[in-house]
Amino acid sequence: SSLEQEILEALRKLSPEKQRRVLDYTRSLTRPKGTPGKLAVQYAREINFPAEDLAEMTVAIEAFCEVVEDIPEIDLDA
């Protein structure tokens, strides 16, 4: 389609680093949203887990879970 052509033309003008950022962004658009770690701990508090278990969960979440943030909109004309 013409939209795909426009995207490809704009993409070809970008540096490899910016192309990688565009790829990462487009992949993020199709990924299902997960539950943020802090929210998971809040849910755990609501079901009355012991404070010691909550502290252990918080440490594990911060140490081992990937932090995924929304990537700001990318200006392909820049």
Backbone as a chain_set.jsonl record, in Angstrom:
{"seq": "SSLEQEILEALRKLSPEKQRRVLDYTRSLTRPKGTPGKLAVQYAREINFPAEDLAEMTVAIEAFCEVVEDIPEIDLDA", "coords": {"N": [[0.839, -1.191, 0.0], [0.291, 2.373, -0.309], [0.819, 3.683, 2.068], [2.53, 1.915, 3.401], [4.697, 2.096, 1.637], [5.437, 4.774, 2.022], [6.252, 4.647, 4.689], [8.426, 2.86, 4.494], [10.139, 4.356, 2.813], [10.697, 6.567, 4.444], [11.917, 5.245, 6.565], [14.236, 4.198, 5.399], [15.813, 6.43, 5.2], [16.79, 6.884, 7.671], [19.296, 6.568, 10.264], [21.043, 3.499, 11.167], [20.771, 3.141, 13.956], [18.492, 4.708, 14.583], [16.663, 3.357, 13.012], [16.557, 0.954, 14.392], [15.352, 1.851, 16.754], [12.849, 2.554, 15.757], [11.946, 0.028, 14.965], [11.88, -1.259, 17.486], [9.901, 0.306, 18.684], [7.651, -0.227, 17.009], [7.335, -2.921, 17.521], [6.628, -2.767, 20.2], [4.077, -1.791, 20.02], [2.503, -3.949, 19.372], [2.719, -5.668, 21.46], [1.181, -7.217, 24.232], [-0.074, -5.447, 27.053], [1.398, -5.724, 30.229], [1.127, -6.457, 33.763], [2.184, -3.955, 35.858], [4.969, -4.225, 38.105], [4.764, -2.884, 40.613], [2.014, -2.643, 40.846], [1.282, -5.299, 41.014], [2.323, -5.933, 43.525], [0.692, -4.285, 45.051], [-1.791, -5.541, 44.635], [-1.199, -7.918, 45.937], [-0.983, -6.983, 48.557], [-3.635, -6.371, 49.025], [-4.753, -8.864, 49.296], [-3.821, -9.614, 51.663], [-1.122, -10.649, 52.125], [1.644, -11.63, 54.126], [3.748, -9.054, 55.536], [6.491, -9.518, 55.341], [6.648, -11.306, 53.186], [5.694, -9.636, 51.168], [7.734, -7.732, 51.061], [9.806, -9.346, 50.165], [8.794, -10.061, 47.645], [8.776, -7.546, 46.414], [11.515, -6.944, 46.272], [12.335, -9.022, 44.57], [10.885, -8.422, 42.245], [11.95, -5.908, 41.549], [14.602, -6.65, 41.131], [14.643, -8.657, 39.156], [12.696, -8.378, 37.174], [11.893, -7.184, 33.96], [11.869, -3.812, 32.995], [9.524, -2.17, 31.222], [8.814, 0.517, 29.344], [6.512, 2.783, 27.842], [7.394, 3.883, 24.653], [8.141, 7.108, 23.585], [6.338, 8.908, 21.045], [7.707, 8.666, 17.81], [9.312, 10.89, 15.659], [9.452, 10.6, 12.4], [10.307, 12.331, 10.499], [12.368, 13.77, 11.445]], "CA": [[0.0, 0.0, 0.0], [1.073, 3.614, -0.36], [1.261, 3.985, 3.434], [3.715, 1.093, 3.63], [5.775, 2.687, 0.832], [5.872, 5.994, 2.717], [6.985, 4.23, 5.885], [9.715, 2.31, 4.053], [10.978, 5.451, 2.316], [11.16, 7.336, 5.602], [12.797, 4.369, 7.33], [15.514, 4.071, 4.687], [16.572, 7.667, 5.38], [17.264, 6.946, 9.05], [20.515, 5.833, 10.634], [20.719, 2.178, 11.714], [20.319, 3.282, 15.345], [17.11, 5.178, 14.577], [15.852, 2.272, 12.465], [16.367, 0.013, 15.507], [14.359, 2.454, 17.649], [11.545, 2.425, 15.093], [11.58, -1.384, 15.072], [11.498, -1.499, 18.88], [8.615, 0.967, 18.908], [6.569, -0.951, 16.335], [7.119, -4.168, 18.278], [5.93, -2.445, 21.448], [2.666, -1.549, 19.717], [1.782, -5.216, 19.253], [2.886, -6.427, 22.695], [0.12, -6.984, 25.22], [0.365, -4.76, 28.265], [1.475, -6.58, 31.405], [0.822, -5.814, 35.037], [3.404, -3.399, 36.446], [5.361, -4.874, 39.35], [4.213, -2.186, 41.779], [0.596, -2.967, 40.914], [1.206, -6.681, 41.489], [2.531, -5.885, 44.973], [-0.53, -3.701, 45.622], [-2.784, -6.625, 44.649], [-0.798, -8.851, 46.99], [-1.356, -6.358, 49.837], [-5.089, -6.451, 49.164], [-5.141, -10.206, 49.739], [-3.213, -9.77, 52.989], [0.122, -11.399, 52.252], [2.46, -11.105, 55.228], [4.641, -7.956, 55.148], [7.79, -10.092, 54.977], [6.496, -11.836, 51.826], [5.577, -8.487, 50.261], [9.073, -7.154, 50.906], [10.559, -10.284, 49.323], [8.275, -9.911, 46.275], [9.228, -6.256, 45.895], [12.934, -7.092, 45.928], [12.423, -9.892, 43.39], [10.371, -7.682, 41.084], [12.924, -4.881, 41.18], [15.867, -7.256, 40.718], [14.593, -9.593, 38.045], [11.691, -8.096, 36.151], [12.243, -6.186, 32.954], [11.06, -2.6, 33.02], [9.149, -1.789, 29.87], [8.085, 1.775, 29.341], [6.058, 3.195, 26.523], [8.35, 4.707, 23.929], [7.437, 8.279, 23.061], [6.108, 8.92, 19.603], [8.928, 8.955, 17.057], [9.114, 11.755, 14.5], [10.245, 10.038, 11.311], [10.787, 13.414, 9.644], [13.515, 14.426, 12.096]], "C": [[0.88, 1.249, 0.0], [1.57, 4.008, 1.03], [2.524, 3.183, 3.758], [4.913, 1.646, 2.862], [6.331, 3.92, 1.519], [6.719, 5.648, 3.935], [8.367, 3.712, 5.501], [10.659, 3.4, 3.562], [11.545, 6.269, 3.469], [12.171, 6.529, 6.411], [14.18, 4.269, 6.695], [16.405, 5.302, 4.867], [17.19, 7.77, 6.776], [18.562, 6.173, 9.234], [20.106, 4.457, 11.165], [20.207, 2.244, 13.159], [18.853, 3.721, 15.399], [16.179, 4.122, 13.979], [15.554, 1.244, 13.556], [15.317, 0.545, 16.472], [12.96, 2.347, 17.061], [11.062, 0.98, 15.203], [11.12, -1.716, 16.49], [10.132, -0.901, 19.176], [7.475, 0.189, 18.256], [6.295, -2.283, 17.025], [6.351, -3.899, 19.566], [4.44, -2.216, 21.214], [1.853, -2.839, 19.674], [1.902, -6.085, 20.497], [1.719, -6.168, 23.63], [0.703, -6.304, 26.456], [0.35, -5.753, 29.423], [1.05, -5.809, 32.641], [2.123, -5.274, 35.607], [3.692, -4.056, 37.796], [4.768, -4.222, 40.582], [2.735, -2.506, 41.956], [0.402, -4.392, 41.42], [1.392, -6.733, 43.007], [1.299, -5.305, 45.653], [-1.63, -4.757, 45.696], [-2.473, -7.618, 45.77], [-1.156, -8.293, 48.369], [-2.852, -6.514, 50.093], [-5.551, -7.844, 49.582], [-4.353, -10.617, 50.986], [-2.051, -10.753, 53.058], [0.883, -10.819, 53.437], [3.45, -10.05, 54.71], [6.003, -8.478, 54.691], [7.748, -10.645, 53.544], [6.407, -10.705, 50.809], [6.942, -7.856, 50.008], [9.916, -8.037, 49.991], [10.107, -10.183, 47.862], [8.778, -8.622, 45.643], [10.683, -6.336, 45.453], [13.083, -7.925, 44.657], [11.968, -9.166, 42.134], [11.399, -6.665, 40.615], [14.211, -5.489, 40.624], [15.772, -8.019, 39.4], [13.617, -9.257, 36.932], [12.167, -6.989, 35.223], [11.306, -4.996, 33.1], [10.794, -2.205, 31.579], [8.318, -0.524, 29.969], [7.623, 2.069, 27.936], [7.105, 4.108, 25.908], [7.591, 5.913, 23.398], [7.306, 8.198, 21.547], [7.376, 9.357, 18.879], [8.578, 9.79, 15.84], [10.02, 11.256, 13.389], [10.794, 11.113, 10.379], [12.036, 14.076, 10.209], [14.819, 13.829, 11.629]], "O": [[2.077, 1.174, 0.28], [2.638, 4.608, 1.153], [3.474, 3.72, 4.327], [6.027, 1.662, 3.385], [7.547, 4.101, 1.595], [7.757, 6.261, 4.186], [9.365, 4.085, 6.117], [11.852, 3.368, 3.863], [12.724, 6.62, 3.473], [13.168, 7.073, 6.885], [15.187, 4.259, 7.404], [17.621, 5.215, 4.701], [18.017, 8.645, 7.029], [18.882, 5.26, 8.473], [18.959, 4.263, 11.567], [19.312, 1.488, 13.537], [18.066, 3.171, 16.17], [15.028, 4.007, 14.399], [14.441, 0.724, 13.64], [14.482, -0.216, 16.959], [11.997, 2.081, 17.78], [9.892, 0.74, 15.503], [10.096, -2.373, 16.678], [9.303, -1.524, 19.84], [6.441, -0.031, 18.886], [5.146, -2.719, 17.102], [5.518, -4.707, 19.977], [3.632, -2.426, 22.118], [0.646, -2.821, 19.915], [1.256, -7.13, 20.584], [1.309, -5.021, 23.806], [1.841, -6.567, 26.844], [-0.595, -6.527, 29.576], [0.66, -4.644, 32.559], [3.068, -6.035, 35.822], [2.771, -4.4, 38.537], [4.319, -4.912, 41.498], [2.254, -2.626, 43.083], [-0.534, -4.663, 42.171], [0.703, -7.487, 43.694], [0.9, -5.778, 46.717], [-2.325, -4.859, 46.707], [-3.374, -8.095, 46.459], [-1.584, -9.04, 49.25], [-3.282, -6.757, 51.221], [-6.628, -7.989, 50.161], [-4.239, -11.799, 51.312], [-2.003, -11.596, 53.954], [0.769, -9.626, 53.716], [3.93, -10.146, 53.581], [6.597, -7.937, 53.758], [8.7, -10.473, 52.782], [6.972, -10.797, 49.719], [7.266, -7.491, 48.878], [10.653, -7.535, 49.142], [10.933, -10.214, 46.951], [9.162, -8.606, 44.474], [11.039, -5.849, 44.38], [13.863, -7.577, 43.771], [12.595, -9.283, 41.081], [11.687, -6.571, 39.422], [14.84, -4.904, 39.743], [16.721, -8.024, 38.615], [13.719, -9.818, 35.84], [12.761, -5.999, 35.652], [10.103, -5.158, 33.304], [11.72, -1.94, 30.812], [7.259, -0.502, 30.596], [8.253, 1.662, 26.96], [7.635, 4.999, 26.573], [6.513, 5.763, 22.824], [8.069, 7.507, 20.872], [8.038, 10.308, 19.294], [7.67, 9.452, 15.081], [11.232, 11.468, 13.435], [11.66, 10.828, 9.552], [12.69, 14.859, 9.52], [15.886, 14.256, 12.069]]}, "num_chains": 1, "name": "protein.A"}
